[in-house]
Structures are given as structure tokens and as C-alpha cells.
């Protein structure tokens, strides 16, 4: 390949005398630079994209007279005649846009900026930007990304957290901050919960679905690239701030949010920018969960465990960012960027649990009744009092040097993510067993006519005991002494590019190296207390419910157990074996070093752009965990450390083509190979087994897991059919080897038949490489600003995108011992985003809807026990009114339709509820100002 590349370079007709043309592109108001604008030297058919600082550069330009053409989405093309002397370089500063072009603020500015950068991109890409006064369309990064083509978000407690691209599992994506991969704060995953990052700290988000050799190859869905502000993003200084209140209907409380952003060029060559954000959110969730579904002798379905959960949550998100930008010379730009985000979560969950030992005493197709005379009915009332903190921070030093035909990029970075708990009570349990003896005359009936909201009734002579807090004695509590998940990564990078000009275009050769040194560790220490020397009942810590779906009866007060536990600490009995087992079984340390190199060529010849090359990534792992066995019969815990080393190398070719068929029509195609490494929790050699008589239940890691490896194909077309308007369509295909699912095996299920790595089990969860999978689909997107309409109608904007994904794979079938077909976990067949906006004068209004089809959430050994999540549609609205040029009022209505979260099993017969949650709408209102 190197010989062919060298021969191609020598064969090009190079100019004898050449200089360079450089410059900047800004809007006509000289407010901000216009990243994504395209600059072309018409006579040479050479074209470049303006970078985020507004700069462009053409090296190796022969002496002569030329036409310099600048295009930017949503405004007229600008041309200027230039003359390049034989003796040196030329600097040209361009402005674009006129009095009727809104390129700076509002929805139209966001649309113009996003589509301009998408249009100029090499491959298939979606871009989200904020405008020049620091406004981003949504409240956190995950919520913002939801609006992009083919993107949806998986929620947690009603708030967007994990990004799903083209309907695929979030673990198949990768995320970066300022070009550096973001480590994951949560213990067992690589997926990054992007709600930790406040959108006020972000300048742009790029969702890159096609990879080129200079990009990290650890994604199959997309690479989500988050960039914070640069002082050179704007020409004029910026100081912006906002203050708002957030009201959740269920919690009936107003909580505060505030932010500040600034950017200024201290001198022509030095600038500073940054921001800070504070957001306190209080909300409530009503939840029902069911498990242990089966059928009785009458063929009627019932669940043997039913939980009614009452969540009260307090979340505080704070963050700050700072960027320093410096140009020590005309050829070099240096930068230092840092971002810190802290996300704390106080969760109080009160729960009523009803566990049933025997089949129903009576049943129908929509009801079941249980009698304590037939078997024990266990009733638990407990409290989860958990406080955890997640932090994500990233610091980068880097720069760019351009000298003649050479371009050098260099950077070094450190990232750290952590999730930490210390002192959480999870949970404290009060129990009453009804066992059909004297004083235990109890019946419990369930109505399933509405499968989403199963109702319960209590009867029998002793039904009053069900609701008497003094009848529920202390059973146990778990105290998290420490749960510490820490993920660190160091990164260095060096890229070198040489440009060769030829008649009709240019040819770039780029080579680069990169090193990533990552270490993730998890340390868990739990104390379990299962006895108390004295009287301790629910009546001692009694509270009131905030639950709307049913009357739960007595509940534990929020954090009401703290005073009693502190005052009576010496009276509680430590379950030493359970504590030791839980503390040893989860610990791990995973080291992962990735060394990569790439070589690519880039040809720009008139309307055609070609990029091709190869990337090499060598991965080295040192993985540590424990084999831990709890023997309930012998009352012992045995632990053996495991250390496993492994390495592998991947060669990853790619090619991307972009062709401007006309000024309004762009065609794209790409093919590339990529990989996704196994999640940390799946990979860690943690082998935990609990023995109780003949039962041996296990949860096992699998250090032999291979990465997902995939060939990817993208093809698409974009038609810019009118001013501020685009219609696009694309096709994608992915062929995946060794995708991973976690399967629950019984002792008779093939292929293990009750033995894994020499450990016998009767039931175990095991992650496995499950063969091949194929993903194919189409994306269609439409965006338009209706400026051609008369009068007030010219303020209308619309955006609509739809993605169809067909993601099929195979997994082990515990019934047959063979394979069965499944949709890939977390893959939605249909996703849809729609936005209708209006912006005219001081008024800006937006109505947004997002839809995600059902998806497979968890795979079990048999199909009827697989867990699915129901389809989800959410409607949001926002409005802004500009009081003055610098001050505006705004309001948002989030989750207008009170969209629910529902998980279920498919049958047989009908859907069986596993989880139901509802959250209620949230209203936000406030004031935003900029100077």
C-alpha cells in the first residue's frame, strides 16, 4: 500500500511555485465564526470546510488570479476575486449573510449551522449546535441528541440517559469529549449516561455514523462527539446567563436551575471561554413490578411476586468548563480545555412486596386469588435510602501547526469518571409471614384485567394485620459501606498530513499514532444485618406514601430509619457470611491499553471527495476478579483471585466517498470495519456461586469474550431543494460477528449442562458470544424553514426523521439446546422524531415528539421469558419570547402526555407485566439574558 501511495504522489503534476491562501469566515454581523461553511477556489476545483474557529486554508496554491467562493446553508453564496503572488501567501477574511439571514440566534440559526456542517462532512453525520447566545435546544446532552436523525434515548426515571443510534443498543456507541473518549462512571458498562453532562457547557454534538481511518474504531452504532466552547468560536465577546424553575406535577415542587456562559478574545491571539451550570430536580415515580410468571392447573397465568414501588428522587447536576486558546504564531494554534460534571442522586424508594409460595386457590383469565391456608404469603415493606454521586471530567492539551503543505495535530488528555456510594441503606426490610396458622387467616386477590395496573385486595379474618405497622418486624438491612467504580484513561495522539496539489484538485496523505491507557476498577463493601436484639417494627419508623396507583398501607418514612439505626447500632447483628460474599464477589480491576496507527489518503477533485485507508488497533488486557463461593450448608465463604492476560490486534480498512452531483444534490457512500469491545462487567473474571442444599445459583463473567466485529456499509443522498431546506435518505447494513448476550441457564440447559469453567450450578447468568447478526435499515429526514411563505407564515419550521432498523441475531435455546432467532437486544424497529417550530420577531415556539418502537431488553434461556420494553412516545413543547435584544422569557413543558415505561413478557397467551412506571409532566420557566 505504501509503494502504491508513493507512486500515486509522484505521478501527480505538482506546481513549481506555490503559496497558500488562508482566511476566516464570519457572519455579516461579525458576531461569530461560521464552522461548516465551504470555501472553494473555483478554477482549481479545490474545496475545504471551515473549521470551528472559522478558519480555512489552501496550501500549495500556484501563482495566479482566482475566484474564491463561500457557501453556507440558508444564505446566498459569496464570491471574491483574489490574486496569489509567486512570492508569498494570501489572507482573505470573508463575511456571509445579509439583513434577512438569521445566522446567529434562534431555531433557524441552529438549523442553518447544523445542516451546513452536515452538508460539508465527509461521511454520514448529524450535527447539533447551539446559537451565538449560548442556547441549546434541550436540557441535557442525552435529551438534545434525541432530535438527530436515527437517534433515540433510553430513559431512566423519565429522563433521557443512554443514546441509541439506528435502534441499536447504547453499548454499541462510543462518546467523546473534545476528541477524547469518555469513560463510564457506572460499574459494569462502557455506555456513558450523557444526562450527566449539562447542555449549557456544550458548543456542538456530532453523531458520526461513518468512520474514517483517523477515528477510533470502537463503535458500530455511531460515535457521539461532544465539543465544548472555544474562545475563537465567536468574534464578539459573550456573557450569557439563565435562571429558571422546574415544576414536576407528581412531586408538586419547584426546583431551581441556573447557568452562565462567557467567551472573550483577550487579545487577537489569546482567548478564554467557559461556563457553569446548576440544576436541582425533584420528582416522583410510581412503579409496579411483577416476576415469577407461570400457569396454574387451570391454565391461567399468575405472578408469584408482586411489588408496588414508590420513588421520591432528588437529582442535582452541576458542571463547569473552561477553554484557553492561544495563537503563538501565524502557523500554530494551541488550546487547553477542561470540563467537570457532577451528578448526585438521592433515591428514596418505599416498596410493598407480596411473595406467594403456592399456586392460586382460584383463578380466571384475568384474576388470581391466594390463600395463606394453601401456602405462605410473605409481605415485606421496605425502604431503599440510596445516595450516589457520579462525576465525569476530561482535560485536554493540544494544538495544530500548519507550515507550507504540512499539517500537524497533537494532543494529550486525561479523563476520569466515577460513581460512588457510601452509607446507603439498600434496603431495610420489615416482614410479616402469613402461613395459614392461628392468626394468619389472610387472602390476597389480584386483578389482571388491565395488565399494566394489576390491582390487589386483601381479605380474611386477619386482614387488619396486613395494614398494621406493628405487625411488621425488622428482618434485615444492607448498608453500602463503599461502592466505588472508577474509570481512568490517558490518551496521546499525533497526526501528520501532507497536501499535494494537482490540476483539478488536491491529495492529502495522513499518518497518525495514538495510545490509550485505561484502568477501570470496582470496589464494593457491603454489611448485611439480619437480626436485632430488641423490638424494632415498622411502627418505629412510620411515614406516609406519595404513591398514586394503589393504597400501600403503612410505609417506611423517607430516611426515617437513620435516627433509629444510629441510636441503636450495637443492637444489630451482622450477617458475616453474606457481607463477606457480597463484598468479594463484585470486585474487579480491568486494565485496557490500546495502541493504534492509521494511514489514509484523501482526494478532493472537483465534486468528488474520496477518503480511504486502514487503521490498526492492538488491545492488551490485564483482568482481575475473584471466584467466590458461599456455602450455606458449611457456613463458609471461599475466595480465589483470578488474573487473566490477553491481547489481540485488528486491522480495520475503510473508504468513504462524497459526490456533489449538482449544487443541490450530494451523494455519499462508505464501507468500514469496526469493533466494540465487551462491557467491563461481562469481561471481568468474577465467578460467584451461592450454595444452599442442592441449589447452586451463580453469576459469572466471561474473560474469553471476543469483541463485536462488524463490516458496515452506508449509502445516502441529500437534496437541498430550497433555501434552509433538505431532504435526505440513506441505507445502512451491518454484518456483526460474535455479538454478546447474557443468558440465564438452568442445570439441564445446553451447552453447559450445569457446569461452567469447572463450577457446578443449578442456575447461572453467563454472557456469551452468540454468533452472527445482521442489521439493515433506512433513514429518511426532512427539514425546512418556510421563508418563502407570505407574512407571518414565513416563520414556520419543520423537521421530521424516521429510521427503520431490522436487527436479527441468534442465541442459545435452553429448550432445544440449539439456536433460536431473536431481535438484537435494545434494537427498536421504528424510531421517529418530529419537530414543528415557529419563529418570527420576538416569538419562538417548538413542539417536539419522539417515538421509539418496542425492543428486546433481556434474553432468557427460553423465548417466553424474554423481557421486552414497550414502545414509547413522548411529546414536549417549548416557547421563548424576546423582551429586548438581550433578554428573553422561556418556558418548557416536558412529557406532556405522561409517557409511561412498560416492560413485559410476551406470553404465552398475552403480555405479562414485568415493570410499569409513570412520572408525570414537568414544567420549566425562566429568564435568559446575554450581553
N, C-alpha and C positions, 0 to 999 in steps of 0.2 A: 504493500500500500504506500509506504514512504517513497519508494522509487517512482511509482506512477504519479504521486503527487508532485515530486520534484520535476519530473519530465513535463507535467502539465504547466507548471510555473514557468519553466524555461521556454516553453513554446509560445507563451503569451507575448504580443507585441507591446513592450513597455516604452513609455515616453522617455526621451532623453533628458528633457528639462522639465521639472515639475515642482510645484509648490503645494500649499494646502489652503483650503477655504474653510474657515470656521465662523461661528456666529451663534446668536441666540434668537429664539422666537418667543415673543410675549404677546398678550392680548393688547388691543388698541388702547385700553385704559392704563396700560403699564402697571397692572395690579399683580399679575402672576405669570409665570412661565407656562408654556403650553406643551407639556410632555405628550407624546403621541402624535404631534404634528409630523408630516413627512416633507422633507426637503429634497428637491431634485435638481441636478444640473442637466437641463433638458438635452443639450447637444451631445452629452457624454452618456446619456441613459444611466446615470448613476443616482441612486436614491438612498437616503438614510432616514432613520427615525430620530426625532428629537428626544434627548434623554430627560430624566426627571428634573434636572437643573435648567432645562430649556436650551441646552447646547446641541449643536450639530458640528460635524467635522468631515471634510473630504480630503484625505491625503492624496498625494501623487496626482495633482491636477496640472495638466500641461498648460503652458502659457497660451492665452487666447481670450476671446470675448465669448461670454456665455449668458444664458438665461437661467436665473435661479427661481425656481417655482416652489411655493409653500402651500400645502393643503392641510386643512383642519376640518373635522367633521362639523357640519352645521353652519359653515360660513363660506364666503367666496374665496376662491384661490387668489393668491397674491404672487405677482412675478416682478423680478427686478433684473436689470442688465448689469453684469459685472465683468470686470477685466482682470485677468490674472497675469501679472508680470513674470518674466523669466527669473527675476532676481529675488523673489520672496513670496510671502504669504499674504492672504487677504482675509480680513474680518468683516463680516456683514451681520448687522443686527436687524431683525425683521419684526414687524408688528402685523397682526392679523385681526380681522373682525372690525365691524363698524358700529354705528349707534344702535342698530336694530338687532345686533347679535348679542345674546346673553351668554357670555362665556365664563362668567365669574361666579355668580351666585344662583342658588336655587336648583330645582329639579332639572331644568333644561341644561344648566351648566354641568351637573353631574352626568346627565345623559350624553352630552357632547364630549366630555372628557373621557368617559368610559368607552364609548364607541370608537373614538379616534384611536385610542390605544389598542383596542381590539382589532381595528382595521389594519394597523401598522404592524401587528405582531407577526412573528414567523409562523407559528402553528395555531392550532385551535385553542382559543383563550377567551376567558371572560374577565372583565375588569370592573371594579367598583372603586369610586373615588369620592372624596369629599370636596366641597367647593372652597372658594378662597376665604370664606369667613368661618371655616372650621366645622361645617355641618356635614354629618354623615347620615345616611338615611335611617339608621336603626340604632338601638341602644347598646348592643354589644356585637362583637365580630361575628359570632355564630348567627345572630339574627340578620345581620347585613348580608352575609354570604347567601342566605336563603333565597335572595331575589335573583341570583345569577342563573344563567341557562343550565338546566340539568342538575341543579343543586337543591337539596332539601336538608333539613336539620332534624336530628333526633332529639327529642325534648327530655328534660329532667325536671320534675315538679313544674311542668308547664312552661319552662324557659328553654330556648334553644341552647344546646351544648355541643353535640358532635355533628360534624359536617358529613353528609352523604352525597357523593357525586355520581350522577348517572345511575341512581338507585342502588349503589353498592355499599357494602359495609364500611363505616368510617375508618376501620383499621387498614383499609386498602388505600387510604390517602396519606399524604405527608404534609406537614405545616412548617413554615419558616418565618422567622422574624428578621428582617433586614438581611436576607440571604443566608441565615443560619438556621438549621433545623431546630425546632422547638422540642425539648424533652418533655415527657409526660409526667405530671405530678402524681397521678394515680398509680397504685402499686403494680398492677399486673398487665398493663396495656401500653401500647405505643400511641394510641389515639390521644389527641390533645383536646381537652374540653375548652373550646375557644370562648366560652362565656366568661372565662377568667380575664380576658383582655377587653378593656373598655374601648369602644369605637372612637371616643374623643381623642385617643392617643395615636390614631391610625390615619395615615395620609391616603393609602390605597391598598386594595386587596386584589391580587391577580390569581385567578384559578386557571392554571396551565394544565391542559389535558393532553397535549402532545409534548414529548420530551425530545430534546436535542442532546448531543454528547456532552456538552458543558454543564448539564444539570444532573443533580443527584438522581439516581435511577430507582429509588426506593418508593415507588408508587405505581398503582395500577389504575386507581380512580382519577386522581389529579394531585397536583402539587399546589397547595394554598400558600401563596407568597404574601406576607403581611409586611408593609413598609411604614415606618414612622416618618415624621416630618423631617425635612431638610430646610435649612435657612435659605437655600438657593431655589426652593420651590416657588418662592414669591419674590416679586420685585419690591413692592411696598411693604413696610412693616405691618405686622398684625398683632393685635391684642384682642382676644375674644373670650367671653365667659358666659356661662349659663347657670341658672338656678331653677330648680323645679321641684314639684311634689309628685309623689306616686301614690295612688289610692287603689287598694285591692278590695273588691267587693266582699270577699269572704272574711278577710281579717278586719275590715272596716277601720283601717288606719291609713293615715297619710304619712309617708316617709320622704326624706329629703334626698336630693341629688344635686351636685354642683360640679362644674368643670371650668378650667381656664386653659387657654392655648396662647402661645406667643411665637413670633418669628420676626427676626430683625437682622439686617446686614449691618454689623457694627462698622465695617469698612467695606470697600469694594471687594476685598479678598477674604474677609472673615465674617461669619455669621453664626448666630445661635438661635435655636428654636426648641420648643418643648411644650409640655402640658402636664396637667394633673387632673385627676378625676376622683370623685367620691360619690358612691351610690349605696344607700341603705334601702333594702326592700324587705317588707314583712308581708307574708301571705300564708294562706292555709290550703291544705289539700285534703279532700275526703276520698278514702280508698277502701276497696273491698278486694280481698284475695282469697282464692279457693285452691285446694290441692287434693291429691289422692282420689281422683275421679275413678269410678268403677260402675258396675251394674249389679243390681241385686237379682234374686231368683225370678223376679217378675220381668226382668229385662229393662228396668227403669234406672236411669243414671242418678248418681248421687256423689257428693264430695265428702270425704271423711275428715276434712279440716277446713274451717271457715274462719276468716279473720276480717274484722272491721277495724280500720286504721284511721286515726285522727291525727293529722300532721299540722303542727304550727312551726313555721320556718322563719328565721331571721338571717338574711344574707347581706353582707357588707363587702362591696367591691371598691378597692382603692388602687390607684396606679399613678405612675409618673413616667415621663420620658424626657430625654434631653439629647440634643444633637449639636455637635460643633462641626462646622465646615470651614475649610481653610484652603486657599489657593496660594501656595508659596511662590508659584511662578505661572507663566502662561501655559506651561505644559503639564502641570501636576495639580491635582485636587486631592486633598486629604480629608478624612472625616472620622469622627468618634461618635458612636450612637449607643445609647443605653435605654432600656425600658425595664420597669419593675411593676409587677401586678400582684396584688394580694386579694385573696378571695376567702372570706370566712363564712362559715355556715353553722348556725345553731339550729339543730333539729330536735323538736320535742314531739315524739310520736307516742300517743296513747293507743292501746290496742286491746280489743276483746277477741280472744281466741277460743273457739269451740272445737274440740277434738273428739271424734266418735270412734269407739273401738269395734262396733258391730254394724252389720247391715241395718237398714231401716226396719222398724216394726211394721210400717205401712208405707206405701208409695204409689204415686201415679206418674204419668209422663211429665208432670210439672210440679211435683211436690214430693217431699220425703219427711217422715216423722220418726224420731228416735226415742227410745225409752230406756232409762237407766236400768230397768229391770233386766234388759237383754244384754247389757254390757256397759262398761264405764263411759260416762260422759264427763270429759275433763274441760273445765272452764278456767281460763287464765286471763288475768287483767294485768297488763304490764306497761312499762314506760321505757322508751329509749330517749336518753338525755345525752345527745352527742354534739360536741363542738369540734370542728376540724378547720384547719387553715391550709389553703393551697397558695403557693407562690410560683410565679414564673418570672424569670429575669434573664436578660440577654444583653451582652456588651460586645461591641464590635469596633475594631480599629481597622481602617483600610484606606485605600486610595487608588488613584488611576493616573498613569503617566502616559502622555501621547507625545511622541517625538518622531517627526517625519512619518514614515509608513508604519511605525511600530506603536503598538498599544499594549500596556502592561497593567493588569489588575492584580491587586494583592490585598489580603485581609487576614486578620486573626480574630478569633472570637471565643467567648466563654458563655455558656448557657447553663442555667440551673433551674430545676423545678422540684418542688417538694410538697408533699401532703402530710400533715402532722396532726395527730390527736394525742392528748394527754389528760387523763382523768374522766373520759366519757363513761357513762353508765349505759350499757347496751346489751340487754335490757335488765330492769329489775322486775321480777315476776311474782305475782300473788296468785295462788292457785286454790281451787276448790274442786275436788273429785266427787262426782255423784255416781255411786256404784250399786244402786238398787238395794242397799241395806236400809235399816231403820233410819229415818230422817233424810233419805235420798230418793224420795218419790218425785222424779223430775222427767218431763218430756220436753223435747225440743223439736219444733217443726220448721221446715224451710220451704219457701215457695219460689219456684224457678220460672214462673210464667214470663217474667221479664228477666232474661238470662243475665243482663247487665246489673240488675239490682236485686239480688236474692234477699228476701225478707225472712226474718225468723220470729217465732213465737215461742213462749215458754209456758208450760202447764204442769199440772201435778200438785199434790198436796203440799209439797215443799218448794214451790216455785219462788216463794219470797226469799229463800236463801240465795237464789241466783242474783238478786239485786241488793243483798245485804253486805256492805263492805266489811263488816266484822267477821263474816264467814270466809273471807279470802285471806289465808295466812301467807306469810312470806315463804317463798320457795327458793329463790336464788337471785343473784345478780352477777353480771360480768362487769368488771372495771378495766378499761383500757389504760394500763399504766403508761404505755407508749405504743403508738403506731406511727412509724416514721418511714415514709417512702421518699427517697432522694435520688434524683436523676441528674447527672452532670455530664457535660460534653465540652471538650476543647476542639477547636477547628482552626486549621490554617489552609490557605489557598493561594495559588499563584497561577495566573493565566497570561499567556504571551500570544499576541496576534500580529501578523504581518500582512499588510494590504498591498496587493499588486493591481495596478490599473491597466486596463487594456481597452482597445477600441470597442465602445458599446457597453462598458460595464466595469466591474471590479471583482477581484477574487481575494478572499481572506483565508489565511491559514492560521489556525489557532491550536495551541497545545497547552495543556494545563495539568497540574497535580493538586491533590487535596488530601489532607489527613483529618480523620475524625476519631477522637479518643473518648469513648463513652463508658461510664460506670453507673449502673443502677443497683441500688440496694434497698432491701425492705427488712425492717426490724420490728417485730411485734412482741409485746409483753402484755399478757392478759392475766388478771387474777379473777378466778371464779369462786364465789362464796355461795354455799348451798345449805347453810344452817344458821340459826340464831339462838343464842342462849337467853331466851325470854319470850315475851309476847310481842309480836310485830304483825299487824294486819293492815289491810288496805285502808281501814278507818283511820289509821295514824297519819296517812299522807293523802287524804282525800281531796280531789279537785273537782272541776266542772268541765264537761266536754264542750267542744266547739264544732261538733260533728252534725251534719245536716241530713245524712242518709238513713239514720236509724237512731233509736234511743239505746245507747250502750249500757245504761245503768251507771254504777259508780266507776270512776276512772282515777288514776293517779294524777296528782297535781303536777303541773309543769315545774320541773326542777324541785318538786316538793320533797323528794327523798333525800336531798343533800343534807339538810339540817339533822335529820334522824341518823343518817349514816355517819356523819362527823361526830355526833354526840355519843354514839354507841358503837364506835368502831371495834372495840375489843370484844364485843359480844358476837361478832360474826365469825363463822367457821370457814376457813379456806379449804377449797377442794384442790389439794395439791396436785393430784394426778392430772385432772382436767386443765388446770392452769399451766402446768409444765408442757402438756401435749400441745395446747393451742399456741403457746409461745414459741415452741421449737418448729412446729410444722410449717409455718408460713415464711420463715426467714429465708432469704437468698441474697446472693451477690452475683451480678452478671456484668462481666466486662466485655465490651464490644469495640474493637478497633477496626476501622475501615480505611483502607488506603486505595486511592483511585487516581487514575490518569485518563486523559482523553486527547483525541486528535480529531479535528474536524476541518472541513473546507466549506466555505460559504461563497456562492456565486450570485452576484446581482447583475443581471444583463437585461436592461430594459424592463419589460413587465414581469420577467421571470426571476424568482429567487429560489436557490437550491441550497440546502444545508445537509451535509452528510458526514458520517464518521463513525467512530467506535469509542466506547467507554469501557474501561476495565475497573472492576471493584473487587478487592481482596478483603475478605472478612475473617477476623480472628476472634474467637470467643474463649473466655475462661468463665465457667459457670459453676456456682457453688450452691448447694442446698443440703437438706437433711432427709434421711429415711427415718421416720418416727412411727413407732408402734405403741398404741395404748392397749394394754391387755387388761380388760375389765375383770377377768377371772383371777389373774395373778396379782392385780392391782400394781402394775409396773408400767413405766414408760421407758422405752429404749430408743436411743437416737444414734445414728451413724452418719457422719458427714460425707458428702459426695462432692468431688471436684472433677469436672469434665472439661477437657480442652478439645477444640475442633476448629477447623479452618476450611474455607472454600473460596474459589475465585470464579467470577462471572465476567464474560465478555459480552458487551451489550451494544450491538450496532443500532444505528438509527438513520433515518433520512426523512427530510421534510421539504415539501415543495409549495411555493406560493406563486400564483399566476394571476396577473391583472388582465383578464380577458378584455375588459373595457374599463373606462374610468369608474364605472358604477358596479362592476361585477368582478369579484375576487374568488378564485378557486383555490382550494387547499387540499393537500393530501400528505399523509405521513405514515410511516411504519417504524416501530421501535420495539426493542426488547427491554423489559424492566423486571424488577423483583420486589417482593415485600417480605421482609424477614419475620419469623414467628414472633408473636407477642411475648413479652418478657415472662409473664406468668405461666404461659404454656411451656416455655422453653426450660424454665428453672427445674433442676432435678430434685423437686420436693415430692416425696412419696410418703403419704400419711395414711395410716390404716388404724381403724378402731375395731377391736375385737370384743364381742360380747357373746359368750357361748359359742354357738356355731356361726353367728353372723360376723362378717368381716367387711366393713364398709370403708372404701378408700377414695382418695382424691390424689391423682398422680399428674406430675409434669412429664414432659417428654423431651429430653435433651437431644434426641435423634431427629427432631422435626427438621424438614427441609424448608427453605423459603418457598413462597409462591413464586413461580417464574412464568412470565406471560409475554406472548407476542401480541402487539397492539397495532391496529390499523384505524386510521381516521381519514375521512374524506368529507368535504363540505363545500358549500358555495354561499357567498354573501352578496346580496343585491342592495345597493344603496340607491333606492329608487326615487327618493326625493330628499329635499333638504331636511336634515335631522331625522332621517328615516332609514331603517334597514330591515330586510327580511333575509333570514338565513336558514339553511337546512344542512344537516350533516348526518353521516353514518359512522358507526364505530363497531369494531369487532375485536374481541379479546379471547385468546386461547391460553388458558391457565393450566399449568401443571402443579400438582402437589398442594392444592388448596387445603385449608385446615378447618376441621370441625371438631368440637368436643362432644363425645358420645357417652351416654350413660349405659354401661354394660352390666348385665346380670351374669351370674356364675355359669349359666348354660349358653351364653351368647358367644357365637364365633366372632372374631378369630381367636380370642384369648382363652375361652372356656375356663374362666375363673383364676387365671394366673398371669400376672404382668411383671416382667423383669424379676421373676422368681418370687413374687409376693402373691400369696393366695388372697382372693376376695370373693365375696358373695354379691357385692355391688360396687361399682367404681366408675368415676368420671375420668376419661382419658382423652386428651387431644391427639388427633391423628391426621396425617396426610391422606386425603381421601380420593386421590386420583385426579382426573381431569375435569375441567369445567370450561364452558364456553359462554361468552357474554356478547350479545349483539343488540344493537338498538339504533334508534334515530332520535335526533334533536331538531326541533323547529322553533325558531324565535322570531318575534316581530316587535319592533319598537318604532314609534313615530311621534313626532311633535307636529301638531296640526296648525302650523303657522300660516298655511295657505287659506284657512277659513276666514270668513269676514268677522270683524268686530270682536266681541267677547269670546266667540268660539275659537279664536286663534290661540287661546291659552290652554287648549286641551292637549294632553299627552296620554299615550297608551303604551303598554308593554305586556307581551304575552309570550311565554315559552312553555314548551311541552317536551317531555322526554319519555320514550318508550324503551324499556330495558327487558331483554329476555336473557336471564342468567340461570343456566341449568348446570347441575352437577350431580354427583353420586355420593352416597355414604353407605356405611355398613348397615345391614338389616339384621337386627337381632332375631327376627322370626325365622328367616331362611338361611342365615349365615352368608348370604351373598351381598349384592349391592342393590340399592334402590335409588330411584331418581328423586332429587329434591331441587327446589329453587335455592340459589346460594343464600346463606344467612344474611339478613339485613338488606336484601335486594328487593326494591319496590318495582313493580312492573310499570306503573304510570306515575309520573310526577308532573305537576303543573304549577306555574306561578303566573299571576296576572296582576297588573297594576293599572289603575285608571287615575290620572292626575289632572290637575288644573292649576295653572299658574298665570296670573295676569295682574299687573300692577302690584298692590301690596298683599294680594291673596295667593296662598299656595295650599292646595288640598290634595290628599292622596288616599286612595282606597286600595288595599293590597290583600290578595287572597293566595294561600298556598295549599296545595293538595299533594298528599303522598299516599300511594296505594298500600295495601297490606303487605307484610313481609314476614318471612320466617325468622324467628328470634333465637330459638334454641332447638337443637337437634337431639332427639332421644333415640334409643335403640329401636323402637317401633314407631311407625308413622303416626298412629293415632294419638301418641303422647307428645308429638312435636308442639312447640309453643309458637304461636303466631301473634303478631300485633296488627290490630285492625287499621283500616285506612283512616286518614286524619285530614281534616280540612279546617283551616284557621283563617279568620278574617280580621284584619287590622285597619285602622284609619288614622290619619294624622292631618293637622291643619296648622298653618302659620299665617300670621298677619303682621306685616311690617308697619310699625308705628312711625318710625323715622328711617332714614337711610341706614342707621346703625343699630336700631333696636327693633326687635320683633317679639310678639307673643306666640306661643305654640301650645298645642295640645295633642295628645295621642290616646287612642282607645285600642287597647291590645286584647286580643282574643274576644272579640265582640260576641261571637256565637258560643262562647264557653265550650270550646272543643275539648273532647274527652280523650283519655288514653285507655285503650282496651287491649288486653292480651287474652288469648283463648286457645283451647284445643279444638280441632275440627270435628271431633266426634268419637265413635260413630253416632249417627242419628242426627245430631245437631251440635251447634257450638257449645262448648263448655267453658265457663268463665274461669280465668286464672288471675286476672288483675283488672280493676276498674279504678280510674282516678278522674276527678274533676277539680278545677282550680278557681273558676270564676274569672270575669274580666278584670282588667287593670286599666285605670285612667291615669294619664300623666299630663301635667300642665306646668307652664313656666314661662320664663323670660330669657331671651338670648340677646347679647349685645356684642358689638365688635367696633374697634377703633383703629 
